[in-house]
């Protein structure tokens, strides 16, 4: 009788959990890929510079400068 009174727990399917993890990861990869693509092809710069932290710090400072 005590088993019938307890609410049943529903298991979340694995694909829903994977989807919730994969969507933000794919969005971040698309953002990074788009920035590198724009820097290399539109900016005509070397791809090696696209992966340097100082390059993106400089871009950030240019965009958000007062």
PyMOL Python script that loads the backbone (N, CA, C, O; Angstrom):
from pymol import cmd

cmd.read_pdbstr("""\
ATOM      1  N   UNK A   1       0.814  -1.176   0.000  1.00  0.00           N
ATOM      2  CA  UNK A   1       0.000   0.000   0.000  1.00  0.00           C
ATOM      3  C   UNK A   1       0.867   1.253   0.000  1.00  0.00           C
ATOM      4  O   UNK A   1       0.467   2.256  -0.590  1.00  0.00           O
ATOM      5  N   UNK A   2       2.023   1.239   0.629  1.00  0.00           N
ATOM      6  CA  UNK A   2       2.880   2.417   0.676  1.00  0.00           C
ATOM      7  C   UNK A   2       3.517   2.685  -0.701  1.00  0.00           C
ATOM      8  O   UNK A   2       3.851   3.821  -1.034  1.00  0.00           O
ATOM      9  N   UNK A   3       3.673   1.624  -1.478  1.00  0.00           N
ATOM     10  CA  UNK A   3       4.244   1.808  -2.811  1.00  0.00           C
ATOM     11  C   UNK A   3       3.300   2.564  -3.726  1.00  0.00           C
ATOM     12  O   UNK A   3       3.759   3.346  -4.557  1.00  0.00           O
ATOM     13  N   UNK A   4       2.025   2.362  -3.606  1.00  0.00           N
ATOM     14  CA  UNK A   4       1.049   3.021  -4.463  1.00  0.00           C
ATOM     15  C   UNK A   4       0.921   4.506  -4.134  1.00  0.00           C
ATOM     16  O   UNK A   4       0.576   5.296  -5.013  1.00  0.00           O
ATOM     17  N   UNK A   5       1.187   4.899  -2.903  1.00  0.00           N
ATOM     18  CA  UNK A   5       1.023   6.302  -2.514  1.00  0.00           C
ATOM     19  C   UNK A   5       2.231   7.162  -2.913  1.00  0.00           C
ATOM     20  O   UNK A   5       2.120   8.386  -2.980  1.00  0.00           O
ATOM     21  N   UNK A   6       3.361   6.544  -3.173  1.00  0.00           N
ATOM     22  CA  UNK A   6       4.543   7.314  -3.569  1.00  0.00           C
ATOM     23  C   UNK A   6       4.425   7.734  -5.034  1.00  0.00           C
ATOM     24  O   UNK A   6       4.008   6.938  -5.875  1.00  0.00           O
ATOM     25  N   UNK A   7       4.793   8.992  -5.346  1.00  0.00           N
ATOM     26  CA  UNK A   7       4.744   9.427  -6.749  1.00  0.00           C
ATOM     27  C   UNK A   7       5.840   8.735  -7.563  1.00  0.00           C
ATOM     28  O   UNK A   7       6.938   8.481  -7.068  1.00  0.00           O
ATOM     29  N   UNK A   8       5.515   8.439  -8.814  1.00  0.00           N
ATOM     30  CA  UNK A   8       6.484   7.768  -9.677  1.00  0.00           C
ATOM     31  C   UNK A   8       7.469   8.795 -10.228  1.00  0.00           C
ATOM     32  O   UNK A   8       7.074   9.883 -10.647  1.00  0.00           O
ATOM     33  N   UNK A   9       8.738   8.445 -10.223  1.00  0.00           N
ATOM     34  CA  UNK A   9       9.749   9.309 -10.806  1.00  0.00           C
ATOM     35  C   UNK A   9       9.881   8.980 -12.278  1.00  0.00           C
ATOM     36  O   UNK A   9      10.028   7.818 -12.656  1.00  0.00           O
ATOM     37  N   UNK A  10       9.829  10.009 -13.101  1.00  0.00           N
ATOM     38  CA  UNK A  10       9.994   9.802 -14.541  1.00  0.00           C
ATOM     39  C   UNK A  10      11.460  10.013 -14.892  1.00  0.00           C
ATOM     40  O   UNK A  10      12.078  10.995 -14.482  1.00  0.00           O
ATOM     41  N   UNK A  11      11.989   9.097 -15.637  1.00  0.00           N
ATOM     42  CA  UNK A  11      13.376   9.227 -16.072  1.00  0.00           C
ATOM     43  C   UNK A  11      13.450  10.125 -17.291  1.00  0.00           C
ATOM     44  O   UNK A  11      12.609  10.043 -18.186  1.00  0.00           O
ATOM     45  N   UNK A  12      14.465  10.985 -17.319  1.00  0.00           N
ATOM     46  CA  UNK A  12      14.689  11.840 -18.478  1.00  0.00           C
ATOM     47  C   UNK A  12      15.443  11.032 -19.517  1.00  0.00           C
ATOM     48  O   UNK A  12      16.469  10.429 -19.203  1.00  0.00           O
ATOM     49  N   UNK A  13      14.951  11.009 -20.756  1.00  0.00           N
ATOM     50  CA  UNK A  13      15.661  10.260 -21.791  1.00  0.00           C
ATOM     51  C   UNK A  13      17.062  10.840 -22.030  1.00  0.00           C
ATOM     52  O   UNK A  13      17.292  12.041 -21.888  1.00  0.00           O
ATOM     53  N   UNK A  14      17.971   9.961 -22.390  1.00  0.00           N
ATOM     54  CA  UNK A  14      19.352  10.362 -22.607  1.00  0.00           C
ATOM     55  C   UNK A  14      19.516  11.372 -23.725  1.00  0.00           C
ATOM     56  O   UNK A  14      20.411  12.215 -23.669  1.00  0.00           O
ATOM     57  N   UNK A  15      18.662  11.300 -24.749  1.00  0.00           N
ATOM     58  CA  UNK A  15      18.809  12.232 -25.865  1.00  0.00           C
ATOM     59  C   UNK A  15      18.443  13.651 -25.460  1.00  0.00           C
ATOM     60  O   UNK A  15      18.971  14.601 -26.037  1.00  0.00           O
ATOM     61  N   UNK A  16      17.559  13.823 -24.489  1.00  0.00           N
ATOM     62  CA  UNK A  16      17.224  15.167 -24.017  1.00  0.00           C
ATOM     63  C   UNK A  16      18.392  15.778 -23.248  1.00  0.00           C
ATOM     64  O   UNK A  16      18.681  16.968 -23.375  1.00  0.00           O
ATOM     65  N   UNK A  17      19.042  14.965 -22.466  1.00  0.00           N
ATOM     66  CA  UNK A  17      20.214  15.442 -21.725  1.00  0.00           C
ATOM     67  C   UNK A  17      21.329  15.788 -22.700  1.00  0.00           C
ATOM     68  O   UNK A  17      21.973  16.828 -22.561  1.00  0.00           O
ATOM     69  N   UNK A  18      21.563  14.933 -23.679  1.00  0.00           N
ATOM     70  CA  UNK A  18      22.603  15.191 -24.670  1.00  0.00           C
ATOM     71  C   UNK A  18      22.287  16.441 -25.479  1.00  0.00           C
ATOM     72  O   UNK A  18      23.195  17.205 -25.808  1.00  0.00           O
ATOM     73  N   UNK A  19      21.042  16.661 -25.799  1.00  0.00           N
ATOM     74  CA  UNK A  19      20.634  17.838 -26.553  1.00  0.00           C
ATOM     75  C   UNK A  19      20.885  19.112 -25.756  1.00  0.00           C
ATOM     76  O   UNK A  19      21.338  20.115 -26.307  1.00  0.00           O
ATOM     77  N   UNK A  20      20.596  19.070 -24.479  1.00  0.00           N
ATOM     78  CA  UNK A  20      20.821  20.242 -23.625  1.00  0.00           C
ATOM     79  C   UNK A  20      22.296  20.559 -23.466  1.00  0.00           C
ATOM     80  O   UNK A  20      22.652  21.707 -23.203  1.00  0.00           O
ATOM     81  N   UNK A  21      23.151  19.580 -23.618  1.00  0.00           N
ATOM     82  CA  UNK A  21      24.594  19.814 -23.536  1.00  0.00           C
ATOM     83  C   UNK A  21      25.148  20.198 -24.903  1.00  0.00           C
ATOM     84  O   UNK A  21      25.992  21.088 -25.001  1.00  0.00           O
ATOM     85  N   UNK A  22      24.685  19.540 -25.947  1.00  0.00           N
ATOM     86  CA  UNK A  22      25.248  19.747 -27.278  1.00  0.00           C
ATOM     87  C   UNK A  22      24.869  21.096 -27.900  1.00  0.00           C
ATOM     88  O   UNK A  22      25.674  21.662 -28.639  1.00  0.00           O
ATOM     89  N   UNK A  23      23.700  21.618 -27.632  1.00  0.00           N
ATOM     90  CA  UNK A  23      23.281  22.880 -28.251  1.00  0.00           C
ATOM     91  C   UNK A  23      24.201  24.032 -27.839  1.00  0.00           C
ATOM     92  O   UNK A  23      24.672  24.750 -28.721  1.00  0.00           O
ATOM     93  N   UNK A  24      24.481  24.246 -26.564  1.00  0.00           N
ATOM     94  CA  UNK A  24      25.415  25.336 -26.220  1.00  0.00           C
ATOM     95  C   UNK A  24      26.830  25.098 -26.744  1.00  0.00           C
ATOM     96  O   UNK A  24      27.512  26.040 -27.147  1.00  0.00           O
ATOM     97  N   UNK A  25      27.270  23.838 -26.739  1.00  0.00           N
ATOM     98  CA  UNK A  25      28.606  23.535 -27.258  1.00  0.00           C
ATOM     99  C   UNK A  25      28.680  23.849 -28.745  1.00  0.00           C
ATOM    100  O   UNK A  25      29.656  24.443 -29.203  1.00  0.00           O
ATOM    101  N   UNK A  26      27.663  23.458 -29.502  1.00  0.00           N
ATOM    102  CA  UNK A  26      27.660  23.739 -30.942  1.00  0.00           C
ATOM    103  C   UNK A  26      27.577  25.247 -31.212  1.00  0.00           C
ATOM    104  O   UNK A  26      28.198  25.736 -32.155  1.00  0.00           O
ATOM    105  N   UNK A  27      26.832  25.973 -30.410  1.00  0.00           N
ATOM    106  CA  UNK A  27      26.753  27.421 -30.572  1.00  0.00           C
ATOM    107  C   UNK A  27      28.104  28.087 -30.308  1.00  0.00           C
ATOM    108  O   UNK A  27      28.491  29.005 -31.030  1.00  0.00           O
ATOM    109  N   UNK A  28      28.815  27.636 -29.290  1.00  0.00           N
ATOM    110  CA  UNK A  28      30.141  28.194 -29.013  1.00  0.00           C
ATOM    111  C   UNK A  28      31.136  27.861 -30.118  1.00  0.00           C
ATOM    112  O   UNK A  28      31.959  28.699 -30.488  1.00  0.00           O
ATOM    113  N   UNK A  29      31.063  26.640 -30.647  1.00  0.00           N
ATOM    114  CA  UNK A  29      31.946  26.265 -31.756  1.00  0.00           C
ATOM    115  C   UNK A  29      31.630  27.073 -33.011  1.00  0.00           C
ATOM    116  O   UNK A  29      32.544  27.465 -33.738  1.00  0.00           O
ATOM    117  N   UNK A  30      30.353  27.326 -33.274  1.00  0.00           N
ATOM    118  CA  UNK A  30      29.971  28.139 -34.424  1.00  0.00           C
ATOM    119  C   UNK A  30      30.456  29.578 -34.253  1.00  0.00           C
ATOM    120  O   UNK A  30      30.918  30.193 -35.214  1.00  0.00           O
ATOM    121  N   UNK A  31      30.358  30.109 -33.053  1.00  0.00           N
ATOM    122  CA  UNK A  31      30.843  31.463 -32.781  1.00  0.00           C
ATOM    123  C   UNK A  31      32.354  31.558 -32.993  1.00  0.00           C
ATOM    124  O   UNK A  31      32.837  32.484 -33.646  1.00  0.00           O
ATOM    125  N   UNK A  32      33.094  30.603 -32.442  1.00  0.00           N
ATOM    126  CA  UNK A  32      34.546  30.611 -32.604  1.00  0.00           C
ATOM    127  C   UNK A  32      34.932  30.418 -34.068  1.00  0.00           C
ATOM    128  O   UNK A  32      35.830  31.097 -34.566  1.00  0.00           O
ATOM    129  N   UNK A  33      34.265  29.504 -34.754  1.00  0.00           N
ATOM    130  CA  UNK A  33      34.557  29.281 -36.168  1.00  0.00           C
ATOM    131  C   UNK A  33      34.255  30.497 -37.020  1.00  0.00           C
ATOM    132  O   UNK A  33      35.003  30.811 -37.946  1.00  0.00           O
ATOM    133  N   UNK A  34      33.163  31.183 -36.715  1.00  0.00           N
ATOM    134  CA  UNK A  34      32.813  32.388 -37.446  1.00  0.00           C
ATOM    135  C   UNK A  34      33.808  33.512 -37.216  1.00  0.00           C
ATOM    136  O   UNK A  34      34.137  34.252 -38.143  1.00  0.00           O
ATOM    137  N   UNK A  35      34.286  33.643 -35.998  1.00  0.00           N
ATOM    138  CA  UNK A  35      35.281  34.683 -35.710  1.00  0.00           C
ATOM    139  C   UNK A  35      36.590  34.401 -36.435  1.00  0.00           C
ATOM    140  O   UNK A  35      37.200  35.313 -36.992  1.00  0.00           O
ATOM    141  N   UNK A  36      37.024  33.146 -36.431  1.00  0.00           N
ATOM    142  CA  UNK A  36      38.260  32.785 -37.131  1.00  0.00           C
ATOM    143  C   UNK A  36      38.080  32.959 -38.630  1.00  0.00           C
ATOM    144  O   UNK A  36      38.975  33.479 -39.296  1.00  0.00           O
ATOM    145  N   UNK A  37      36.957  32.541 -39.174  1.00  0.00           N
ATOM    146  CA  UNK A  37      36.680  32.701 -40.601  1.00  0.00           C
ATOM    147  C   UNK A  37      36.718  34.180 -40.993  1.00  0.00           C
ATOM    148  O   UNK A  37      37.337  34.549 -41.991  1.00  0.00           O
ATOM    149  N   UNK A  38      36.063  35.006 -40.212  1.00  0.00           N
ATOM    150  CA  UNK A  38      36.052  36.435 -40.508  1.00  0.00           C
ATOM    151  C   UNK A  38      37.428  37.061 -40.396  1.00  0.00           C
ATOM    152  O   UNK A  38      37.788  37.918 -41.203  1.00  0.00           O
ATOM    153  N   UNK A  39      38.195  36.646 -39.412  1.00  0.00           N
ATOM    154  CA  UNK A  39      39.532  37.201 -39.207  1.00  0.00           C
ATOM    155  C   UNK A  39      40.469  36.808 -40.337  1.00  0.00           C
ATOM    156  O   UNK A  39      41.261  37.629 -40.800  1.00  0.00           O
ATOM    157  N   UNK A  40      40.385  35.561 -40.785  1.00  0.00           N
ATOM    158  CA  UNK A  40      41.303  35.062 -41.803  1.00  0.00           C
ATOM    159  C   UNK A  40      40.877  35.488 -43.205  1.00  0.00           C
ATOM    160  O   UNK A  40      41.706  35.991 -43.963  1.00  0.00           O
ATOM    161  N   UNK A  41      39.617  35.302 -43.570  1.00  0.00           N
ATOM    162  CA  UNK A  41      39.196  35.550 -44.947  1.00  0.00           C
ATOM    163  C   UNK A  41      38.814  37.006 -45.204  1.00  0.00           C
ATOM    164  O   UNK A  41      39.181  37.570 -46.236  1.00  0.00           O
ATOM    165  N   UNK A  42      38.089  37.610 -44.287  1.00  0.00           N
ATOM    166  CA  UNK A  42      37.694  38.996 -44.494  1.00  0.00           C
ATOM    167  C   UNK A  42      38.779  39.963 -44.055  1.00  0.00           C
ATOM    168  O   UNK A  42      38.956  41.017 -44.666  1.00  0.00           O
ATOM    169  N   UNK A  43      39.508  39.615 -42.998  1.00  0.00           N
ATOM    170  CA  UNK A  43      40.567  40.477 -42.488  1.00  0.00           C
ATOM    171  C   UNK A  43      41.898  40.273 -43.171  1.00  0.00           C
ATOM    172  O   UNK A  43      42.821  41.065 -42.981  1.00  0.00           O
ATOM    173  N   UNK A  44      42.013  39.210 -43.974  1.00  0.00           N
ATOM    174  CA  UNK A  44      43.243  38.898 -44.715  1.00  0.00           C
ATOM    175  C   UNK A  44      44.458  38.776 -43.781  1.00  0.00           C
ATOM    176  O   UNK A  44      45.541  39.281 -44.077  1.00  0.00           O
ATOM    177  N   UNK A  45      44.250  38.104 -42.664  1.00  0.00           N
ATOM    178  CA  UNK A  45      45.329  37.897 -41.699  1.00  0.00           C
ATOM    179  C   UNK A  45      45.720  36.422 -41.666  1.00  0.00           C
ATOM    180  O   UNK A  45      45.005  35.562 -42.181  1.00  0.00           O
ATOM    181  N   UNK A  46      46.851  36.153 -41.060  1.00  0.00           N
ATOM    182  CA  UNK A  46      47.365  34.785 -40.941  1.00  0.00           C
ATOM    183  C   UNK A  46      46.515  33.995 -39.946  1.00  0.00           C
ATOM    184  O   UNK A  46      46.086  34.534 -38.926  1.00  0.00           O
ATOM    185  N   UNK A  47      46.276  32.734 -40.240  1.00  0.00           N
ATOM    186  CA  UNK A  47      45.445  31.906 -39.361  1.00  0.00           C
ATOM    187  C   UNK A  47      46.121  31.679 -38.009  1.00  0.00           C
ATOM    188  O   UNK A  47      45.435  31.463 -37.010  1.00  0.00           O
ATOM    189  N   UNK A  48      47.442  31.724 -37.962  1.00  0.00           N
ATOM    190  CA  UNK A  48      48.151  31.562 -36.690  1.00  0.00           C
ATOM    191  C   UNK A  48      47.833  32.670 -35.708  1.00  0.00           C
ATOM    192  O   UNK A  48      47.782  32.433 -34.501  1.00  0.00           O
ATOM    193  N   UNK A  49      47.617  33.878 -36.209  1.00  0.00           N
ATOM    194  CA  UNK A  49      47.281  35.000 -35.337  1.00  0.00           C
ATOM    195  C   UNK A  49      45.848  34.900 -34.819  1.00  0.00           C
ATOM    196  O   UNK A  49      45.522  35.478 -33.781  1.00  0.00           O
ATOM    197  N   UNK A  50      45.013  34.190 -35.516  1.00  0.00           N
ATOM    198  CA  UNK A  50      43.609  34.065 -35.107  1.00  0.00           C
ATOM    199  C   UNK A  50      43.462  33.286 -33.810  1.00  0.00           C
ATOM    200  O   UNK A  50      42.429  33.385 -33.149  1.00  0.00           O
ATOM    201  N   UNK A  51      44.468  32.519 -33.435  1.00  0.00           N
ATOM    202  CA  UNK A  51      44.376  31.710 -32.219  1.00  0.00           C
ATOM    203  C   UNK A  51      45.184  32.288 -31.060  1.00  0.00           C
ATOM    204  O   UNK A  51      45.343  31.633 -30.030  1.00  0.00           O
ATOM    205  N   UNK A  52      45.698  33.514 -31.219  1.00  0.00           N
ATOM    206  CA  UNK A  52      46.438  34.159 -30.142  1.00  0.00           C
ATOM    207  C   UNK A  52      45.480  34.944 -29.255  1.00  0.00           C
ATOM    208  O   UNK A  52      44.566  35.603 -29.749  1.00  0.00           O
ATOM    209  N   UNK A  53      45.691  34.870 -27.955  1.00  0.00           N
ATOM    210  CA  UNK A  53      44.841  35.579 -27.013  1.00  0.00           C
ATOM    211  C   UNK A  53      44.970  37.088 -27.186  1.00  0.00           C
ATOM    212  O   UNK A  53      43.982  37.808 -27.048  1.00  0.00           O
ATOM    213  N   UNK A  54      46.161  37.574 -27.484  1.00  0.00           N
ATOM    214  CA  UNK A  54      46.374  39.017 -27.616  1.00  0.00           C
ATOM    215  C   UNK A  54      45.561  39.601 -28.772  1.00  0.00           C
ATOM    216  O   UNK A  54      45.122  40.749 -28.694  1.00  0.00           O
ATOM    217  N   UNK A  55      45.356  38.842 -29.828  1.00  0.00           N
ATOM    218  CA  UNK A  55      44.554  39.315 -30.957  1.00  0.00           C
ATOM    219  C   UNK A  55      43.121  39.579 -30.526  1.00  0.00           C
ATOM    220  O   UNK A  55      42.567  40.630 -30.847  1.00  0.00           O
ATOM    221  N   UNK A  56      42.509  38.645 -29.804  1.00  0.00           N
ATOM    222  CA  UNK A  56      41.115  38.787 -29.401  1.00  0.00           C
ATOM    223  C   UNK A  56      40.960  39.802 -28.281  1.00  0.00           C
ATOM    224  O   UNK A  56      39.903  40.419 -28.152  1.00  0.00           O
ATOM    225  N   UNK A  57      42.007  39.989 -27.461  1.00  0.00           N
ATOM    226  CA  UNK A  57      41.963  41.038 -26.448  1.00  0.00           C
ATOM    227  C   UNK A  57      41.953  42.395 -27.144  1.00  0.00           C
ATOM    228  O   UNK A  57      41.224  43.298 -26.734  1.00  0.00           O
ATOM    229  N   UNK A  58      42.751  42.542 -28.188  1.00  0.00           N
ATOM    230  CA  UNK A  58      42.788  43.783 -28.952  1.00  0.00           C
ATOM    231  C   UNK A  58      41.435  44.044 -29.627  1.00  0.00           C
ATOM    232  O   UNK A  58      40.943  45.172 -29.607  1.00  0.00           O
ATOM    233  N   UNK A  59      40.845  43.030 -30.212  1.00  0.00           N
ATOM    234  CA  UNK A  59      39.520  43.179 -30.843  1.00  0.00           C
ATOM    235  C   UNK A  59      38.481  43.571 -29.792  1.00  0.00           C
ATOM    236  O   UNK A  59      37.658  44.454 -30.038  1.00  0.00           O
ATOM    237  N   UNK A  60      38.509  42.933 -28.640  1.00  0.00           N
ATOM    238  CA  UNK A  60      37.576  43.262 -27.561  1.00  0.00           C
ATOM    239  C   UNK A  60      37.746  44.714 -27.124  1.00  0.00           C
ATOM    240  O   UNK A  60      36.764  45.426 -26.913  1.00  0.00           O
ATOM    241  N   UNK A  61      39.013  45.151 -26.988  1.00  0.00           N
ATOM    242  CA  UNK A  61      39.280  46.538 -26.585  1.00  0.00           C
ATOM    243  C   UNK A  61      38.782  47.522 -27.648  1.00  0.00           C
ATOM    244  O   UNK A  61      38.292  48.598 -27.303  1.00  0.00           O
ATOM    245  N   UNK A  62      38.897  47.174 -28.921  1.00  0.00           N
ATOM    246  CA  UNK A  62      38.404  48.053 -29.978  1.00  0.00           C
ATOM    247  C   UNK A  62      36.888  48.156 -29.964  1.00  0.00           C
ATOM    248  O   UNK A  62      36.337  49.242 -30.142  1.00  0.00           O
ATOM    249  N   UNK A  63      36.220  47.049 -29.755  1.00  0.00           N
ATOM    250  CA  UNK A  63      34.759  47.038 -29.782  1.00  0.00           C
ATOM    251  C   UNK A  63      34.176  47.752 -28.574  1.00  0.00           C
ATOM    252  O   UNK A  63      33.222  48.517 -28.718  1.00  0.00           O
ATOM    253  N   UNK A  64      34.718  47.522 -27.403  1.00  0.00           N
ATOM    254  CA  UNK A  64      34.144  48.060 -26.178  1.00  0.00           C
ATOM    255  C   UNK A  64      34.908  49.259 -25.635  1.00  0.00           C
ATOM    256  O   UNK A  64      34.809  49.550 -24.443  1.00  0.00           O
ATOM    257  N   UNK A  65      35.664  49.962 -26.464  1.00  0.00           N
ATOM    258  CA  UNK A  65      36.390  51.155 -26.024  1.00  0.00           C
ATOM    259  C   UNK A  65      35.397  52.284 -25.734  1.00  0.00           C
ATOM    260  O   UNK A  65      34.417  52.453 -26.459  1.00  0.00           O
ATOM    261  N   UNK A  66      35.651  53.047 -24.686  1.00  0.00           N
ATOM    262  CA  UNK A  66      34.726  54.159 -24.362  1.00  0.00           C
ATOM    263  C   UNK A  66      34.866  55.331 -25.332  1.00  0.00           C
ATOM    264  O   UNK A  66      34.165  56.333 -25.195  1.00  0.00           O
TER     265      UNK A  66
END
""", "prot")
cmd.dss("prot")
cmd.show_as("cartoon", "prot")
cmd.util.cbc("prot")
cmd.orient("prot")
